[in-house]
Amino acid sequence: MTLSSVPHVVIVAAAVLIFLGIPLSFYALSTRGQRRTTREIRAAAREHGWTWHRMRWTGDPTSFRINGQAATGEQWIMTSSQAGTNNQGWTVRIAIRFPALGGIQDFALEPRDSGPSATTIASAITPSLESSMARFSPMLAGKAEFFRDAREMPTGSAPFDAAYRVLTRPDLPHSPLTPALAARMLAWPEMAVQPHSVVAWRDAAGFAFQARLPRSPNWPAVSHVISVAEELASRMPPPTSSPPPSTFVDRVAAGLRISL
């Protein structure tokens, strides 16, 4: 049989298999480990009675969302997604939010090496600029007010306090972070994907805790984020109610946060 005697459709089909089969096979092999890890996270979440979803709209096959509930009864929402390549040392963000704990911002946790602090930026905002911000976005103006007036409250864990700052409203009686909880945020399980850093805050959308990772998480990392976030959430004081979004910008921002 000569090549000229082979039907053209067979030749085209063979070429397609060669040119598409090789990259697809390489992709399947290179992502085999992550797909196995994703299945482990999904199975573990369902064993706990939580709801696991893949966030297909992101275009990232490793992105997912888990809807769960803490032992104390608070509902939470966790998402894991790629955070881009512009962040030094981390590319994936795991965020967990407790919507029922939302209120006026009274707490923030941030790394010390994250560049100019929000407190420094807020202190540079003039009264006239803050007034303009309040007309445009009362939510943003409220954040600026918090960071301008916030006080730093050390946890008592020297290694943690050297790496992070805990900011609270002046009238908050004590920091929600204990030395033991601060130590847990630094010492992750050996098998977990180790974080670059963590951040946390409370605002109108709820109480949020976020871990920044150098790669997609495994189940030990997801489990540790949930455990630490639930403990910190249980120690947060009751929220002070915040007014509903009154401007278009705030309504859009609130809608985006609720949908994630």
Secondary structure, DSSP 4 states (H G I P E B T S, - for coil): --GGGS-HHHHHHHHHHHHHHHHHHHHHHHTHHHHHHHHHHHHHHHHTT-EEEE-GGGS-TT-EEEEEE-TTS-EEEEEEEE--S-STT--EEEEEEEGGG--S--EEEEETTSSS-HHHHHHT--HHHHHHHHHH-HHHHHHHHHHHH-EE---S-HHHHHHEEEEE-TT--S-S--HHHHHHHHS--TTSPPPSEEEEEEETTEEEEEEEESS---HHHHHHHHHHHHHHHHHSPPPPP-PPP-SHHHHHHHHHHHH-
